């Protein structure tokens, strides 16, 4: 007989977060033997739990921080600072749970035919934490810091398409692009593009329009935020205090959640998730197939790695399925050596999934004419299980007769000292919601975050052509070709795309899956509350 009591347990929190109807809830409850009166009472309690409540200290334990962290949005590279940023600042464009762009500080927008000229409306009546009222000049400045000539901002590449930007009035800005881009509002939702007051530079004392203000900050250790008390988004910023702890070790994060030391954690170990699901005091949230893209990336301009056959040997020599089963207990899907996933409408469904083939790896390695070992830099600072993945990679390469030396780097400062510097290293990429943003930021010649240093004019031209192509079939064919170029010629070995696995205390509400990032788009501090 079907276990309706278990289904009821799963349904109850959905009432709080997703609006399950009273009729459906009561019908299911009666199947467990409850009376209509008892079922109705349970539904009422669930509805009450779904109404945001104010108060309490919300403690988050997260992987993805570093001793070099800063609240300067031009420096963000991992989850801790993105989550911290979205507590203090607001973005220009937000995304709904399905990944569609919606208005945040840019309330609405429209494009003229051709999608070259855009008008964005600035939300009115919003105040920064220092009392200043938001206006168009604040938006222009917040975009401009990512575009100036000497900036190291990762957003510089994706904003290079802006040919002209100006304020029409205090409540409107006009942006003219160098070419049409129907996905431009998605670009404006990049997490680096948060809004600060015009002229602001004091990143140690951030001023934003978010629901919280910074109380203290120990980079790589802990951030504490206090509620502003006058947040403009109804039903959000409900906690009195938010504490964000950098807990890099997954076992330590898990133990902190299980013991009640924290209320929420990110990036659970897939190997322990099934056991944790049995704990009634915990809520394990899985977002399937839209998680981090785990990669080993070679810089194609580095000695040895400039050889295409060596790069192909690296791609054929990794046992993706073994890593997924051994390290992620099946909570992942194989990557195909680029960072687009199967949920993207332009994902190349015609391109065969590359599988482990030690004979092909050996063939290409021999053809490369190179000898000696290959060194792969990796660290828990890249992601929690990066070293485990690298060691399995080492084993599969050995079966092809190729010596892969795994060099374990310090977790502190990994993204500053190793990434973009070492010739071959572990990298993860979060999901980008548009193909254009993915290709521009990860592989575009103008991007400072092009970590493979694979800069190909023909690829750039293909991306530019697809950006303005209004015929969906033609655009799809162009994006298909982009993926083939990256997978065949680029320096990225993208071997797996994980599920997002969040862990929460059962008292935390607002814990919905999101199409972009984990922890409700890394906004759980803003969106959550205690039941």
Secondary structure as a PSIPRED ss2 file (coil, helix, strand):
# PSIPRED VFORMAT (PSIPRED V4.0)

   1 X C   1.000  0.000  0.000
   2 X C   1.000  0.000  0.000
   3 X C   1.000  0.000  0.000
   4 X H   0.000  1.000  0.000
   5 X H   0.000  1.000  0.000
   6 X H   0.000  1.000  0.000
   7 X H   0.000  1.000  0.000
   8 X H   0.000  1.000  0.000
   9 X H   0.000  1.000  0.000
  10 X H   0.000  1.000  0.000
  11 X H   0.000  1.000  0.000
  12 X H   0.000  1.000  0.000
  13 X H   0.000  1.000  0.000
  14 X H   0.000  1.000  0.000
  15 X H   0.000  1.000  0.000
  16 X H   0.000  1.000  0.000
  17 X H   0.000  1.000  0.000
  18 X H   0.000  1.000  0.000
  19 X C   1.000  0.000  0.000
  20 X C   1.000  0.000  0.000
  21 X C   1.000  0.000  0.000
  22 X H   0.000  1.000  0.000
  23 X H   0.000  1.000  0.000
  24 X H   0.000  1.000  0.000
  25 X H   0.000  1.000  0.000
  26 X H   0.000  1.000  0.000
  27 X H   0.000  1.000  0.000
  28 X H   0.000  1.000  0.000
  29 X H   0.000  1.000  0.000
  30 X H   0.000  1.000  0.000
  31 X H   0.000  1.000  0.000
  32 X C   1.000  0.000  0.000
  33 X C   1.000  0.000  0.000
  34 X C   1.000  0.000  0.000
  35 X C   1.000  0.000  0.000
  36 X H   0.000  1.000  0.000
  37 X H   0.000  1.000  0.000
  38 X H   0.000  1.000  0.000
  39 X H   0.000  1.000  0.000
  40 X H   0.000  1.000  0.000
  41 X H   0.000  1.000  0.000
  42 X H   0.000  1.000  0.000
  43 X H   0.000  1.000  0.000
  44 X H   0.000  1.000  0.000
  45 X H   0.000  1.000  0.000
  46 X H   0.000  1.000  0.000
  47 X H   0.000  1.000  0.000
  48 X H   0.000  1.000  0.000
  49 X H   0.000  1.000  0.000
  50 X C   1.000  0.000  0.000
  51 X C   1.000  0.000  0.000
  52 X C   1.000  0.000  0.000
  53 X C   1.000  0.000  0.000
  54 X C   1.000  0.000  0.000
  55 X C   1.000  0.000  0.000
  56 X C   1.000  0.000  0.000
  57 X E   0.000  0.000  1.000
  58 X E   0.000  0.000  1.000
  59 X E   0.000  0.000  1.000
  60 X E   0.000  0.000  1.000
  61 X E   0.000  0.000  1.000
  62 X E   0.000  0.000  1.000
  63 X C   1.000  0.000  0.000
  64 X C   1.000  0.000  0.000
  65 X C   1.000  0.000  0.000
  66 X C   1.000  0.000  0.000
  67 X C   1.000  0.000  0.000
  68 X C   1.000  0.000  0.000
  69 X C   1.000  0.000  0.000
  70 X C   1.000  0.000  0.000
  71 X C   1.000  0.000  0.000
  72 X C   1.000  0.000  0.000
  73 X H   0.000  1.000  0.000
  74 X H   0.000  1.000  0.000
  75 X H   0.000  1.000  0.000
  76 X C   1.000  0.000  0.000
  77 X C   1.000  0.000  0.000
  78 X C   1.000  0.000  0.000
  79 X H   0.000  1.000  0.000
  80 X H   0.000  1.000  0.000
  81 X H   0.000  1.000  0.000
  82 X H   0.000  1.000  0.000
  83 X H   0.000  1.000  0.000
  84 X H   0.000  1.000  0.000
  85 X H   0.000  1.000  0.000
  86 X H   0.000  1.000  0.000
  87 X H   0.000  1.000  0.000
  88 X H   0.000  1.000  0.000
  89 X C   1.000  0.000  0.000
  90 X C   1.000  0.000  0.000
  91 X E   0.000  0.000  1.000
  92 X C   1.000  0.000  0.000
  93 X E   0.000  0.000  1.000
  94 X E   0.000  0.000  1.000
  95 X E   0.000  0.000  1.000
  96 X C   1.000  0.000  0.000
  97 X C   1.000  0.000  0.000
  98 X C   1.000  0.000  0.000
  99 X C   1.000  0.000  0.000
 100 X C   1.000  0.000  0.000
 101 X E   0.000  0.000  1.000
 102 X E   0.000  0.000  1.000
 103 X E   0.000  0.000  1.000
 104 X C   1.000  0.000  0.000
 105 X C   1.000  0.000  0.000
 106 X E   0.000  0.000  1.000
 107 X E   0.000  0.000  1.000
 108 X E   0.000  0.000  1.000
 109 X E   0.000  0.000  1.000
 110 X E   0.000  0.000  1.000
 111 X E   0.000  0.000  1.000
 112 X C   1.000  0.000  0.000
 113 X C   1.000  0.000  0.000
 114 X C   1.000  0.000  0.000
 115 X C   1.000  0.000  0.000
 116 X C   1.000  0.000  0.000
 117 X E   0.000  0.000  1.000
 118 X E   0.000  0.000  1.000
 119 X E   0.000  0.000  1.000
 120 X E   0.000  0.000  1.000
 121 X E   0.000  0.000  1.000
 122 X E   0.000  0.000  1.000
 123 X C   1.000  0.000  0.000
 124 X C   1.000  0.000  0.000
 125 X C   1.000  0.000  0.000
 126 X C   1.000  0.000  0.000
 127 X E   0.000  0.000  1.000
 128 X C   1.000  0.000  0.000
 129 X C   1.000  0.000  0.000
 130 X C   1.000  0.000  0.000
 131 X C   1.000  0.000  0.000
 132 X C   1.000  0.000  0.000
 133 X E   0.000  0.000  1.000
 134 X C   1.000  0.000  0.000
 135 X C   1.000  0.000  0.000
 136 X H   0.000  1.000  0.000
 137 X H   0.000  1.000  0.000
 138 X H   0.000  1.000  0.000
 139 X H   0.000  1.000  0.000
 140 X H   0.000  1.000  0.000
 141 X H   0.000  1.000  0.000
 142 X H   0.000  1.000  0.000
 143 X H   0.000  1.000  0.000
 144 X H   0.000  1.000  0.000
 145 X C   1.000  0.000  0.000
 146 X C   1.000  0.000  0.000
 147 X C   1.000  0.000  0.000
 148 X C   1.000  0.000  0.000
 149 X C   1.000  0.000  0.000
 150 X C   1.000  0.000  0.000
 151 X C   1.000  0.000  0.000
 152 X C   1.000  0.000  0.000
 153 X C   1.000  0.000  0.000
 154 X C   1.000  0.000  0.000
 155 X C   1.000  0.000  0.000
 156 X H   0.000  1.000  0.000
 157 X H   0.000  1.000  0.000
 158 X H   0.000  1.000  0.000
 159 X H   0.000  1.000  0.000
 160 X C   1.000  0.000  0.000
 161 X C   1.000  0.000  0.000
 162 X E   0.000  0.000  1.000
 163 X E   0.000  0.000  1.000
 164 X E   0.000  0.000  1.000
 165 X E   0.000  0.000  1.000
 166 X E   0.000  0.000  1.000
 167 X E   0.000  0.000  1.000
 168 X E   0.000  0.000  1.000
 169 X E   0.000  0.000  1.000
 170 X C   1.000  0.000  0.000
 171 X C   1.000  0.000  0.000
 172 X E   0.000  0.000  1.000
 173 X E   0.000  0.000  1.000
 174 X E   0.000  0.000  1.000
 175 X E   0.000  0.000  1.000
 176 X E   0.000  0.000  1.000
 177 X E   0.000  0.000  1.000
 178 X C   1.000  0.000  0.000
 179 X C   1.000  0.000  0.000
 180 X C   1.000  0.000  0.000
 181 X C   1.000  0.000  0.000
 182 X C   1.000  0.000  0.000
 183 X C   1.000  0.000  0.000
 184 X H   0.000  1.000  0.000
 185 X H   0.000  1.000  0.000
 186 X H   0.000  1.000  0.000
 187 X H   0.000  1.000  0.000
 188 X C   1.000  0.000  0.000
 189 X C   1.000  0.000  0.000
 190 X C   1.000  0.000  0.000
 191 X C   1.000  0.000  0.000
 192 X C   1.000  0.000  0.000
 193 X C   1.000  0.000  0.000
 194 X E   0.000  0.000  1.000
 195 X C   1.000  0.000  0.000
 196 X C   1.000  0.000  0.000
 197 X C   1.000  0.000  0.000
 198 X C   1.000  0.000  0.000
 199 X C   1.000  0.000  0.000
 200 X C   1.000  0.000  0.000
 201 X C   1.000  0.000  0.000
 202 X C   1.000  0.000  0.000
 203 X H   0.000  1.000  0.000
 204 X H   0.000  1.000  0.000
 205 X H   0.000  1.000  0.000
 206 X C   1.000  0.000  0.000
 207 X C   1.000  0.000  0.000
 208 X C   1.000  0.000  0.000
 209 X C   1.000  0.000  0.000
 210 X C   1.000  0.000  0.000
 211 X C   1.000  0.000  0.000
 212 X E   0.000  0.000  1.000
 213 X E   0.000  0.000  1.000
 214 X E   0.000  0.000  1.000
 215 X E   0.000  0.000  1.000
 216 X E   0.000  0.000  1.000
 217 X E   0.000  0.000  1.000
 218 X E   0.000  0.000  1.000
 219 X C   1.000  0.000  0.000
 220 X C   1.000  0.000  0.000
 221 X C   1.000  0.000  0.000
 222 X E   0.000  0.000  1.000
 223 X E   0.000  0.000  1.000
 224 X E   0.000  0.000  1.000
 225 X E   0.000  0.000  1.000
 226 X E   0.000  0.000  1.000
 227 X E   0.000  0.000  1.000
 228 X C   1.000  0.000  0.000
 229 X C   1.000  0.000  0.000
 230 X C   1.000  0.000  0.000
 231 X C   1.000  0.000  0.000
 232 X C   1.000  0.000  0.000
 233 X C   1.000  0.000  0.000
 234 X C   1.000  0.000  0.000
 235 X C   1.000  0.000  0.000
 236 X C   1.000  0.000  0.000
 237 X C   1.000  0.000  0.000
 238 X C   1.000  0.000  0.000
 239 X C   1.000  0.000  0.000
 240 X C   1.000  0.000  0.000
 241 X E   0.000  0.000  1.000
 242 X E   0.000  0.000  1.000
 243 X E   0.000  0.000  1.000
 244 X E   0.000  0.000  1.000
 245 X E   0.000  0.000  1.000
 246 X E   0.000  0.000  1.000
 247 X C   1.000  0.000  0.000
 248 X C   1.000  0.000  0.000
 249 X C   1.000  0.000  0.000
 250 X H   0.000  1.000  0.000
 251 X H   0.000  1.000  0.000
 252 X H   0.000  1.000  0.000
 253 X H   0.000  1.000  0.000
 254 X H   0.000  1.000  0.000
 255 X H   0.000  1.000  0.000
 256 X H   0.000  1.000  0.000
 257 X H   0.000  1.000  0.000
 258 X H   0.000  1.000  0.000
 259 X C   1.000  0.000  0.000
 260 X C   1.000  0.000  0.000
 261 X C   1.000  0.000  0.000
 262 X C   1.000  0.000  0.000
 263 X C   1.000  0.000  0.000
 264 X E   0.000  0.000  1.000
 265 X E   0.000  0.000  1.000
 266 X C   1.000  0.000  0.000
 267 X C   1.000  0.000  0.000
 268 X C   1.000  0.000  0.000
 269 X C   1.000  0.000  0.000
 270 X H   0.000  1.000  0.000
 271 X H   0.000  1.000  0.000
 272 X H   0.000  1.000  0.000
 273 X H   0.000  1.000  0.000
 274 X H   0.000  1.000  0.000
 275 X H   0.000  1.000  0.000
 276 X H   0.000  1.000  0.000
 277 X C   1.000  0.000  0.000
 278 X C   1.000  0.000  0.000
 279 X C   1.000  0.000  0.000
 280 X C   1.000  0.000  0.000
 281 X C   1.000  0.000  0.000
 282 X E   0.000  0.000  1.000
 283 X E   0.000  0.000  1.000
 284 X E   0.000  0.000  1.000
 285 X E   0.000  0.000  1.000
 286 X E   0.000  0.000  1.000
 287 X E   0.000  0.000  1.000
 288 X C   1.000  0.000  0.000
 289 X C   1.000  0.000  0.000
 290 X C   1.000  0.000  0.000
 291 X C   1.000  0.000  0.000
 292 X C   1.000  0.000  0.000
 293 X E   0.000  0.000  1.000
 294 X E   0.000  0.000  1.000
 295 X E   0.000  0.000  1.000
 296 X E   0.000  0.000  1.000
 297 X E   0.000  0.000  1.000
 298 X E   0.000  0.000  1.000
 299 X C   1.000  0.000  0.000
 300 X C   1.000  0.000  0.000
 301 X C   1.000  0.000  0.000
 302 X C   1.000  0.000  0.000
 303 X C   1.000  0.000  0.000
 304 X C   1.000  0.000  0.000
 305 X C   1.000  0.000  0.000
 306 X C   1.000  0.000  0.000
 307 X C   1.000  0.000  0.000
 308 X H   0.000  1.000  0.000
 309 X H   0.000  1.000  0.000
 310 X H   0.000  1.000  0.000
 311 X H   0.000  1.000  0.000
 312 X H   0.000  1.000  0.000
 313 X H   0.000  1.000  0.000
 314 X H   0.000  1.000  0.000
 315 X H   0.000  1.000  0.000
 316 X H   0.000  1.000  0.000
 317 X C   1.000  0.000  0.000
 318 X C   1.000  0.000  0.000
 319 X C   1.000  0.000  0.000
 320 X H   0.000  1.000  0.000
 321 X H   0.000  1.000  0.000
 322 X H   0.000  1.000  0.000
 323 X H   0.000  1.000  0.000
 324 X H   0.000  1.000  0.000
 325 X H   0.000  1.000  0.000
 326 X H   0.000  1.000  0.000
 327 X H   0.000  1.000  0.000
 328 X H   0.000  1.000  0.000
 329 X C   1.000  0.000  0.000
 330 X C   1.000  0.000  0.000
 331 X C   1.000  0.000  0.000
 332 X E   0.000  0.000  1.000
 333 X E   0.000  0.000  1.000
 334 X E   0.000  0.000  1.000
 335 X C   1.000  0.000  0.000
 336 X C   1.000  0.000  0.000
 337 X C   1.000  0.000  0.000
 338 X C   1.000  0.000  0.000
 339 X C   1.000  0.000  0.000
 340 X C   1.000  0.000  0.000
 341 X C   1.000  0.000  0.000
 342 X C   1.000  0.000  0.000
 343 X C   1.000  0.000  0.000
 344 X C   1.000  0.000  0.000
 345 X C   1.000  0.000  0.000
 346 X C   1.000  0.000  0.000
 347 X C   1.000  0.000  0.000
 348 X C   1.000  0.000  0.000
 349 X C   1.000  0.000  0.000
 350 X C   1.000  0.000  0.000
 351 X C   1.000  0.000  0.000
 352 X C   1.000  0.000  0.000
 353 X C   1.000  0.000  0.000
 354 X C   1.000  0.000  0.000
 355 X C   1.000  0.000  0.000
 356 X C   1.000  0.000  0.000
 357 X C   1.000  0.000  0.000
 358 X H   0.000  1.000  0.000
 359 X H   0.000  1.000  0.000
 360 X H   0.000  1.000  0.000
 361 X H   0.000  1.000  0.000
 362 X H   0.000  1.000  0.000
 363 X H   0.000  1.000  0.000
 364 X H   0.000  1.000  0.000
 365 X H   0.000  1.000  0.000
 366 X H   0.000  1.000  0.000
 367 X H   0.000  1.000  0.000
 368 X H   0.000  1.000  0.000
 369 X C   1.000  0.000  0.000
 370 X C   1.000  0.000  0.000
 371 X C   1.000  0.000  0.000
 372 X C   1.000  0.000  0.000
 373 X C   1.000  0.000  0.000
 374 X E   0.000  0.000  1.000
 375 X E   0.000  0.000  1.000
 376 X E   0.000  0.000  1.000
 377 X E   0.000  0.000  1.000
 378 X E   0.000  0.000  1.000
 379 X C   1.000  0.000  0.000
 380 X C   1.000  0.000  0.000
 381 X C   1.000  0.000  0.000
 382 X C   1.000  0.000  0.000
 383 X C   1.000  0.000  0.000
 384 X C   1.000  0.000  0.000
 385 X C   1.000  0.000  0.000
 386 X H   0.000  1.000  0.000
 387 X H   0.000  1.000  0.000
 388 X H   0.000  1.000  0.000
 389 X H   0.000  1.000  0.000
 390 X H   0.000  1.000  0.000
 391 X H   0.000  1.000  0.000
 392 X H   0.000  1.000  0.000
 393 X H   0.000  1.000  0.000
 394 X H   0.000  1.000  0.000
 395 X H   0.000  1.000  0.000
 396 X H   0.000  1.000  0.000
 397 X H   0.000  1.000  0.000
 398 X H   0.000  1.000  0.000
 399 X C   1.000  0.000  0.000
 400 X C   1.000  0.000  0.000
 401 X C   1.000  0.000  0.000
 402 X C   1.000  0.000  0.000
 403 X C   1.000  0.000  0.000
 404 X E   0.000  0.000  1.000
 405 X E   0.000  0.000  1.000
 406 X E   0.000  0.000  1.000
 407 X E   0.000  0.000  1.000
 408 X E   0.000  0.000  1.000
 409 X C   1.000  0.000  0.000
 410 X C   1.000  0.000  0.000
 411 X C   1.000  0.000  0.000
 412 X C   1.000  0.000  0.000
 413 X C   1.000  0.000  0.000
 414 X H   0.000  1.000  0.000
 415 X H   0.000  1.000  0.000
 416 X H   0.000  1.000  0.000
 417 X H   0.000  1.000  0.000
 418 X C   1.000  0.000  0.000
 419 X C   1.000  0.000  0.000
 420 X C   1.000  0.000  0.000
 421 X C   1.000  0.000  0.000
 422 X C   1.000  0.000  0.000
 423 X C   1.000  0.000  0.000
 424 X E   0.000  0.000  1.000
 425 X E   0.000  0.000  1.000
 426 X E   0.000  0.000  1.000
 427 X E   0.000  0.000  1.000
 428 X E   0.000  0.000  1.000
 429 X E   0.000  0.000  1.000
 430 X C   1.000  0.000  0.000
 431 X C   1.000  0.000  0.000
 432 X C   1.000  0.000  0.000
 433 X C   1.000  0.000  0.000
 434 X C   1.000  0.000  0.000
 435 X H   0.000  1.000  0.000
 436 X H   0.000  1.000  0.000
 437 X H   0.000  1.000  0.000
 438 X H   0.000  1.000  0.000
 439 X H   0.000  1.000  0.000
 440 X H   0.000  1.000  0.000
 441 X H   0.000  1.000  0.000
 442 X H   0.000  1.000  0.000
 443 X H   0.000  1.000  0.000
 444 X C   1.000  0.000  0.000
 445 X C   1.000  0.000  0.000
 446 X C   1.000  0.000  0.000
 447 X C   1.000  0.000  0.000
 448 X C   1.000  0.000  0.000
 449 X C   1.000  0.000  0.000
 450 X C   1.000  0.000  0.000
 451 X C   1.000  0.000  0.000
 452 X C   1.000  0.000  0.000
 453 X C   1.000  0.000  0.000
 454 X C   1.000  0.000  0.000
 455 X C   1.000  0.000  0.000
 456 X C   1.000  0.000  0.000
 457 X H   0.000  1.000  0.000
 458 X H   0.000  1.000  0.000
 459 X H   0.000  1.000  0.000
 460 X H   0.000  1.000  0.000
 461 X H   0.000  1.000  0.000
 462 X H   0.000  1.000  0.000
 463 X H   0.000  1.000  0.000
 464 X H   0.000  1.000  0.000
 465 X H   0.000  1.000  0.000
 466 X H   0.000  1.000  0.000
 467 X H   0.000  1.000  0.000
 468 X H   0.000  1.000  0.000
 469 X C   1.000  0.000  0.000
 470 X C   1.000  0.000  0.000
 471 X C   1.000  0.000  0.000
 472 X H   0.000  1.000  0.000
 473 X H   0.000  1.000  0.000
 474 X H   0.000  1.000  0.000
 475 X H   0.000  1.000  0.000
 476 X H   0.000  1.000  0.000
 477 X H   0.000  1.000  0.000
 478 X H   0.000  1.000  0.000
 479 X H   0.000  1.000  0.000
 480 X H   0.000  1.000  0.000
 481 X H   0.000  1.000  0.000
 482 X H   0.000  1.000  0.000
 483 X H   0.000  1.000  0.000
 484 X H   0.000  1.000  0.000
 485 X H   0.000  1.000  0.000
 486 X H   0.000  1.000  0.000
 487 X H   0.000  1.000  0.000
 488 X H   0.000  1.000  0.000
 489 X H   0.000  1.000  0.000
 490 X C   1.000  0.000  0.000
 491 X C   1.000  0.000  0.000
 492 X E   0.000  0.000  1.000
 493 X E   0.000  0.000  1.000
 494 X E   0.000  0.000  1.000
 495 X E   0.000  0.000  1.000
 496 X E   0.000  0.000  1.000
 497 X E   0.000  0.000  1.000
 498 X E   0.000  0.000  1.000
 499 X C   1.000  0.000  0.000
 500 X E   0.000  0.000  1.000
 501 X E   0.000  0.000  1.000
 502 X E   0.000  0.000  1.000
 503 X E   0.000  0.000  1.000
 504 X E   0.000  0.000  1.000
 505 X E   0.000  0.000  1.000
 506 X C   1.000  0.000  0.000
 507 X C   1.000  0.000  0.000
 508 X E   0.000  0.000  1.000
 509 X E   0.000  0.000  1.000
 510 X C   1.000  0.000  0.000
 511 X C   1.000  0.000  0.000
 512 X C   1.000  0.000  0.000
 513 X C   1.000  0.000  0.000
 514 X C   1.000  0.000  0.000
 515 X C   1.000  0.000  0.000
 516 X C   1.000  0.000  0.000
 517 X C   1.000  0.000  0.000
 518 X H   0.000  1.000  0.000
 519 X H   0.000  1.000  0.000
 520 X H   0.000  1.000  0.000
 521 X H   0.000  1.000  0.000
 522 X H   0.000  1.000  0.000
 523 X C   1.000  0.000  0.000
 524 X H   0.000  1.000  0.000
 525 X H   0.000  1.000  0.000
 526 X H   0.000  1.000  0.000
 527 X H   0.000  1.000  0.000
 528 X C   1.000  0.000  0.000
 529 X E   0.000  0.000  1.000
 530 X E   0.000  0.000  1.000
 531 X C   1.000  0.000  0.000
